[in-house]
Amino acid sequence: MILITGASGFIGKHLLKAVSDKFGPENIILLTSLPIFGFKSIDHKNYKFGKEVWLNNGVNCIHTVIHAGAFTPKNSTEGDERSLCSSNVSNTSYLLNSLPDSVKQLIFLSSLDVYSKNNDVIDESSLVSPENLYGQSKLNCEKLLYSWAKQENKTLQILRIGHIYGPGEHSYQKLIPVTIRMLLQNKNPVIYSNGNEKRSYLHISDCVRAICSSINLEKYQGPINVVSSKPYSIKEIVNIIIEISKKSIKPEILNKEIPVFDMVFDNKKMLKYLTQEQVDLRDGLKEEYEAFKAI
């Protein structure tokens, strides 16, 4: 059996479908506050439970845990929300204390926010130095899980999830969904800098394919960044979305003197152990734009 936390989130919804397609819904258990039709769901009760919760719900064996459930900032200001960020660590600790002895493998969805922000190409050897509480909470979870796996002789895999886009991220106040919303309202997308800073976006389907592939890893391979290695400037991304919209609208470039940095990744480790990038940015953005129109 595979236990999944966070199945109601942006990545979680896509992950649940992918795991279900691969292993069958009858082999999946969800730890969630909102039951999902067609799956066995257990109320996590804010992670205040013990080992008895599994037997009480008729669960006799769990082999793999995919821990995707966590507070994730939906805009730049939420990254330092103390109580929400600290819940990532406390909830992970409660989860570990409750897991049955049958668990052999745990896959943890961490974040690129554990790295220091600079203009260097980021790989798994880059400096780990979180600049907000969210990144620190994810790093603390990584350390907690590493210690647990070593002491309990479990197989761990840490996946540091990068900039993911695709249908379903409409609740986020980030570049792609904000730009699409502005265009659908016939408004000019705003670029606060000169727009030359680079970003690398990985499509949600490539992301969940990587997560599913990690189930096949037989031993810990160290943290793996689940990222795209194909950077585009902010200006390029916005202009691609404008082209997709077929609207005669130009971005408003404010050229404000604000701190900017590139986010460019080396994903050789992902390619070696997990999956290849398959979705072209333009195709993925078109899919997301059409999904927004349907809301």
N, C-alpha and C positions, 0 to 999 in steps of 0.2 A: 504493500500500500504506500501511496505517496501523500504526504500531508503538505498542503499549501496554505501559507498565510498571505493576506493581502490580495486575495483574488478579486476584490471589488475595485481595485485601483486601476489606473491607466495601463501600466504594464501588466498588472495582475490579471485583468480581463483577457488580454491577448494570450498571456501565459497559460491560463486555465484552458482555453480552447486548444492550444497547441499540445499541452500535456494530455488532455482528454482524447484528442485525435490519435495520439501516439500510443497511449496505454489503456484507454477506455475509461469512461466516467465511473464505472464500478470499482476502479482501483485508486480512486482519489477521495481524500477527505479534506474538507475545508475548515480552517479555524477562522471564524469571521463573526462580525456582529450582525451581518445581514445574510440570511439564508439565500442560496442560489439554487433555483429550480433545477432538478435533475442530478444534484450532487448531495452527498451526505455532508451536512454542515453542522459544526459544533460552535456554539456561542462562546467567544473567547472571554467574555465578561471582564474586559479590560485586563486580561491576563492574570486575573486573581483566581487561580485554580491549582490543583495538585495532580499527581499521577492518577488519582481515581477517576478523573474526567473521561479517560479513554474507555475503561471498562464499563463505566456508567452509561456510555453511549454505544456500547457494543463493538468497540474497536479492540481487536485482539493483537494486531501486529502492524507496526509502521516501520517500513524499511528506509524510506528517503523523506527528508524534510526540505522543502524549498521555502526559505524564510524571506518572503518578499514584503511582508507587512511592516510598515513603518510610517512615521510622519515624514512627508516630503514637502519642502517649501514650494508653493505655487507661484511665488514672486520673490523678488530680491530681499524684501524686508523680513520675510518669515524665517530666513536662515539663522536668525539669532533669537527666536522665540524659545526662552529657557525651558518652560514646562513641557512644551511639545517635543523639543529636541531631547530632553532628558528621558522622555518616555520611550525613546528608541532603545536605550540601554536597559532600563528597568523591565520593559516588556520582553526583551530578548532573554534577560536573566530568568524571569518567571517561566518562559517557554522552556529553556534548558532544564530547569529544575523539575518540570512536569513530564518531560519526554520519557516514554517507556524504554526499557532496556533493549527492546528489539531494534531500535533505530541504529542503522549502520552508517548513514551518510547524511550530511547536512550541507545544503547549498545556500549561501548567504548573498543577497543582493546588496552590495555596498555602493559607494558613490565615488566619482572622481573628485568630489569636494574634499577628500582626504589629502589631495596634493596641494602644494604651494602654487599660487598663481604667478606665472611669469611667461615669457615669450619663447621658452624652450619647448622642443618637441617632447611630449609626455609619453613615457612608457612606464613599465612596472618598477624600474629602478629610480624613477624620479623622486625628488624630495617629498616626503610625507610631512606636511605641516599645514593642517586645516586653518582656514582664515575665518571660519564662522562656527557657531555652535553645532549646526547640523553636521558639518564635516567632521567635527570632533566626536560627535555622538556615533557616527558611523565607524570611525577609527576605533573608538572604545569598544564597540560591538565586535569588530574584527579581533581585537586582542582577547576579549572575553571568550569568543568562540574558539580561537586557536588554543587557548588554555584548556577549555572544556574538551576539545577533540583529542588533545594530547593525553590528558588525564584519563579519559574514558575510552581511549583507543577507537575513536570514530573517524571516518573519512570526512574531511572538511573541504569545501571549495568556496573561496571568496571571489565573487565577480564584482568588479568595480564598474558600475553601469555609467555610460557616458551620456551625451546629449542625444536623447531619443525623441523621434517625432513620428507622427502618423495619426490616423483616425482615433479619436477618443481623448485627446489632450485639450479639449475645449475649455476645461476649467482652469487652465494654467495661464498666467500673465507673462508669457515668454514670447520671444521674437516671432516664431512662426504663427502660433494661434492669434497673437495680437495683430499681426499684419493681415491675416486672413479676415479677422473680424472688421478691421478698418475698411478693407476693400469691399466687403459685403455691405457695409454702410455707406459706400461711395465716398469715403474719406481718404485723405492722403496719409499713407503710413509715415510714421515719424522715425527718423534715424538721428539720435541725439549727438553722435560723434560724426566723424567724416565718413564712417561706414567701411573703412579699409581693414578693420580688425577681422581676423579669420575665425571661423567656427567649423566644426566637423560634426555632422549629424548622421546618426545611424537610424535606419528605418525600424519601426517596432517589430516587423516580422523577422528581420535579421537578428534583432536583440533576443526575441524569444527562442529562435532557433539555436542561438548560442547557449542559452540557459538550458534548453532541453538536451543539448549535446553534452553539457557538463555532468549529466546524470551518468554518462558512460565512463567517466574518469574513475579509475580504480585507486588512485592515490592523489594526495594533495600536490598540486602543481604551483603553489604560491598564488598570490592574487593575479587575476587575469582581467585586463581592461576590456570591456565590451564596448568597442568604439569604432568609429569610421576613421579611415586614414586619408579621406578625401576632403580637404578644407576648401571652403568658399568664404569670400568676404561677406560681411553683413549686407553690404550694398548689392552684391550679386544675388544673395538669397532673396532679398526683398524684390528685386527686379524680376527674378524668375517667377515669383508668386504673382506679380503684376501681369506678366505675360500670360500666365495660366488663366487669370481672371478675364483677360481680353478687354480690360477697361482702360480708358485713356486717362490714367491717373499717374502722377509722378510722386516719388517719395519726397517728403520734406526733410532735407538734410540740414540739421542745425549747426553742425561743426562745433559743438560745445567742447570746451577744453576739460574733458572728464577723463579719469584714469581708464585706459583701455589696454587690453592684452589679447594676444592670439590664444586659441585653444586648438592646438594641432597635435595629433596622436600618432604613435607608432603602434599598429595593432598586430604585429607579427606573432605575438603569443596567442592571440585570439584565433588567428588563421591556422596556427599549428595545432592547437588543441580542440578548437570548438567549431568554427564555421567560417565561410567566406562571406564577404558582402555581396548581396545579390540585387538589391533594389537601388536603382539610379535615383539621385536626389530629385530630379525633375519629375520622374514618374511618381515618386512617393509624395511629393508636394501636391501634385495634381489629385492624387487619391484623397489626401487630407482636405484639400479645398472642396472637393465634391461632397465629402462627409459633412463639412461645416454647412454647406448649402442645404443639406437634408435635415438639419436640426430644426 
